[in-house]
Amino acid sequence: FFISKEEFFSWVRNGEFLEYAVVHETEHYWTKFEDVIDKWVNIWKTVIKELDINWLEELKKNKPEMDEKYTTIFLNIPSDVLKDRIEKRWAFMSNEELERRLNSAEIEVSKAKELCSFVIDATVWEDEVLSEVLKIIKK
């Protein structure tokens, strides 16, 4: 749904978002904390939600009482594999941009090892990754 920029930034100030982003300085995307917890977790119990590692870090810092309500899984791709995938997909990317992305990925992996309940090797076959995720969810 659509809201005004004023309302969006009011929600930011009030800490109402689990995550949010302003893309290209014009588009505003968000997930409200209450939507995930009140409407999803408390009703369905098992919810799968992709969350940027920086937002997970914020959640753990600002709402430590929530730690028992969720399990975190990070799908890890080693730098050499990531570099190969990026180079195949983005032939026009500059070396500086490639290095920036790889450095960012290294920071994410480092944070994930500290913050996440599970870190899974995502370079194996998709069925193997899914199997690992399902084992964790079923626990």
Secondary structure, DSSP 8 states (H G I E B T S, - for coil): ----HHHHHHHHHTT-EEEEEEETTTEEEEEEHHIIIIIIIHHHS-------HHHHHHHHHH-GGGGGG---EEEE--HHHHHHHHHHH-TT--HHHHHHHHHHHHHHHHHHHHH-SEEEETTS-HHHHHHHHHHHHH-
